[in-house]
Amino acid sequence: MEKLHLVVGLGNPGREYSKTRHNAGFMVVQRLAERSKADWTREKRFKASTARVEEGLRKLILAQPETFMNASGEAVGALMNFYRVPPAQTLVVVDDADLPLGQLRLRGSGSSGGHHGLESIEAHLGTREYPRLRIGIGRESSQQREITDYVLAKFSKAEAELLEKVLIRGCEQIECWFTEGIAAAMNRFNGAVDDNLEK
């Protein structure tokens, strides 16, 4: 019997948002699809684009909601219901301004931390018990709470080299989660990218 997993990268659709910090989740699943040579398909019934990866009897569906960030739960809920994927086998990849750029943090559950995409998913699923991979994007000041302009801005040229390492490491962590489970993926990959390079 096949074992189906779902990985959803959060972000905003549209070319104007494609390289912004808030789309870090989109970037990771986009890179994962490229590594797996998987093609994307727009699926209106889910309000998302999806790509499929198969490894033996294990199947992975990658998704990018097209609902805009604040309504991410609509797409995630629709995908989970249709494919009957339980929360424990649904991984959400999301940007996190409270983590410095270069940090990755996978957890099996948790609060939204004020992230509107995670708030929407929690509202639609009625639970916080699903894994989430937080991709650090940092913030300009630890005292700054209003960061809309910052997260909707593009990564700078100075950040590009580190971002590239983050995308690769994020893909490796998701692949580990898919094949070996969450404990192995957390132990091997959580933390700063440069700290993990020798593991």
C-alpha positions as CSV (number, residue, x, y, z in Angstrom):
1,M,0.0,0.0,0.0
2,E,1.4,3.4,-1.0
3,K,2.3,5.9,1.7
4,L,1.4,9.4,0.7
5,H,3.0,12.5,2.2
6,L,2.2,16.2,1.5
7,V,4.7,19.1,1.6
8,V,3.2,22.6,1.3
9,G,5.4,25.6,0.8
10,L,3.7,28.9,1.8
11,G,4.0,32.1,-0.1
12,N,2.1,34.5,-2.4
13,P,1.4,33.7,-6.1
14,G,2.5,36.1,-8.8
15,R,5.8,37.2,-10.3
16,E,6.0,40.3,-8.1
17,Y,6.3,38.1,-5.0
18,S,8.4,35.3,-6.4
19,K,11.8,36.3,-4.8
20,T,10.5,38.0,-1.6
21,R,11.4,36.8,1.9
22,H,7.7,35.8,2.6
23,N,8.0,33.3,-0.3
24,A,10.8,31.3,1.3
25,G,8.4,28.3,1.6
26,F,7.6,28.5,-2.1
27,M,11.3,28.6,-2.9
28,V,12.1,25.5,-1.0
29,V,9.4,23.3,-2.6
30,Q,10.2,24.8,-6.0
31,R,13.8,23.7,-5.5
32,L,12.7,20.3,-4.3
33,A,10.6,19.8,-7.4
34,E,13.6,20.7,-9.5
35,R,15.8,18.2,-7.7
36,S,13.2,15.5,-8.3
37,K,12.6,16.6,-11.9
38,A,8.9,16.9,-11.0
39,D,6.6,19.0,-13.2
40,W,4.1,21.5,-11.7
41,T,0.3,21.4,-12.6
42,R,-2.2,24.1,-11.6
43,E,-5.2,22.4,-9.9
44,K,-8.1,24.8,-9.5
45,R,-10.1,22.4,-7.3
46,F,-7.3,22.7,-4.7
47,K,-6.5,26.4,-5.3
48,A,-2.9,25.3,-5.7
49,S,-0.2,24.1,-8.0
50,T,1.1,20.6,-7.3
51,A,4.0,18.4,-8.3
52,R,4.5,14.7,-7.6
53,V,7.5,12.7,-6.5
54,E,7.6,8.9,-6.3
55,E,10.1,6.7,-4.5
56,G,9.0,3.1,-4.7
57,L,5.6,2.8,-2.9
58,R,6.1,6.2,-1.2
59,K,4.6,9.2,-2.9
60,L,5.1,12.8,-2.1
61,I,2.9,15.6,-3.3
62,L,4.5,19.1,-3.3
63,A,2.1,22.1,-3.3
64,Q,2.1,25.8,-3.6
65,P,-1.2,27.4,-2.6
66,E,-2.5,30.1,-5.0
67,T,-4.8,31.6,-2.3
68,F,-2.3,34.2,-1.1
69,M,-0.7,33.7,2.3
70,N,-3.5,34.6,4.6
71,A,-5.8,32.0,3.1
72,S,-3.3,29.1,2.9
73,G,-5.6,26.9,4.9
74,E,-8.1,26.7,2.1
75,A,-5.6,24.9,-0.2
76,V,-4.0,22.8,2.5
77,G,-7.4,21.6,3.8
78,A,-8.6,20.7,0.4
79,L,-5.5,18.7,-0.5
80,M,-5.4,16.8,2.8
81,N,-9.1,16.0,2.5
82,F,-9.0,14.8,-1.1
83,Y,-5.8,12.7,-0.7
84,R,-6.7,11.7,2.9
85,V,-3.2,12.7,4.2
86,P,-3.1,12.8,8.0
87,P,-1.6,15.9,9.7
88,A,1.5,13.9,10.8
89,Q,2.3,13.3,7.1
90,T,1.7,16.9,6.1
91,L,4.7,19.2,6.3
92,V,4.3,23.0,5.9
93,V,7.4,25.0,4.9
94,V,7.2,28.6,6.1
95,D,9.3,31.8,6.5
96,D,10.1,32.9,10.0
97,A,11.2,36.4,10.8
98,D,12.1,35.4,14.4
99,L,14.9,33.1,13.1
100,P,18.0,34.6,11.5
101,L,18.6,33.9,7.8
102,G,20.5,30.7,7.6
103,Q,18.6,28.9,10.4
104,L,16.2,26.0,9.8
105,R,13.9,24.6,12.5
106,L,11.6,21.6,12.0
107,R,9.1,20.8,14.7
108,G,6.3,18.2,14.9
109,S,3.7,20.8,16.0
110,G,3.5,24.3,17.6
111,S,1.8,27.6,17.5
112,S,1.5,29.9,14.6
113,G,3.9,32.4,16.1
114,G,1.7,35.1,14.6
115,H,2.3,33.9,11.1
116,H,-0.9,34.4,9.1
117,G,-0.4,31.5,6.8
118,L,0.0,29.1,9.8
119,E,-3.0,30.7,11.5
120,S,-5.1,30.0,8.4
121,I,-4.0,26.4,8.3
122,E,-4.7,25.9,12.0
123,A,-8.2,27.4,11.6
124,H,-9.0,25.1,8.7
125,L,-7.6,21.9,10.2
126,G,-8.7,22.6,13.8
127,T,-5.3,21.4,15.0
128,R,-1.7,22.5,15.5
129,E,-0.5,18.9,15.4
130,Y,1.2,19.0,12.0
131,P,5.0,19.3,11.2
132,R,6.3,22.7,10.1
133,L,9.7,23.6,8.7
134,R,10.6,27.2,9.6
135,I,13.0,29.0,7.3
136,G,14.7,31.9,9.0
137,I,14.5,35.2,7.1
138,G,15.5,37.5,10.1
139,R,14.3,40.9,10.7
140,E,15.8,44.4,10.5
141,S,15.5,45.0,14.2
142,S,14.6,42.7,17.1
143,Q,12.4,45.6,18.5
144,Q,10.5,46.0,15.2
145,R,7.0,44.3,15.2
146,E,5.5,45.7,12.0
147,I,7.6,44.0,9.3
148,T,5.2,43.8,6.3
149,D,7.5,45.9,4.1
150,Y,10.5,43.8,5.1
151,V,9.0,40.3,4.4
152,L,7.5,41.5,1.1
153,A,10.9,42.8,0.0
154,K,13.3,40.7,-2.1
155,F,16.3,39.0,-0.7
156,S,19.4,41.2,-1.2
157,K,22.4,40.3,-3.3
158,A,24.4,40.0,0.0
159,E,21.9,37.4,1.2
160,A,21.8,35.4,-2.0
161,E,24.8,33.1,-1.3
162,L,23.5,32.1,2.2
163,L,19.9,31.7,0.8
164,E,21.2,29.2,-1.8
165,K,22.7,27.1,1.0
166,V,19.4,27.3,2.9
167,L,17.4,26.1,-0.1
168,I,19.7,23.1,-0.5
169,R,19.7,22.3,3.2
170,G,15.9,22.7,3.4
171,C,15.4,20.2,0.5
172,E,17.8,17.7,2.2
173,Q,15.9,18.0,5.5
174,I,12.5,17.4,3.8
175,E,13.9,14.4,1.9
176,C,15.2,13.0,5.2
177,W,11.7,13.6,6.8
178,F,10.1,11.8,3.9
179,T,12.4,8.8,4.0
180,E,13.6,8.5,7.6
181,G,11.0,10.4,9.7
182,I,10.8,13.6,11.7
183,A,13.2,12.7,14.5
184,A,16.1,12.0,12.1
185,A,15.3,15.1,10.1
186,M,15.3,17.3,13.2
187,N,18.5,15.9,14.7
188,R,20.5,16.1,11.5
189,F,19.4,19.4,10.0
190,N,17.9,21.8,12.6
191,G,20.1,24.8,13.3
192,A,22.3,27.1,11.3
193,V,23.2,26.0,7.8
194,D,26.9,26.4,8.3
195,D,26.8,24.5,11.5
196,N,25.2,21.5,9.7
197,L,27.5,21.3,6.7
198,E,29.8,18.7,8.2
199,K,27.0,16.4,9.5
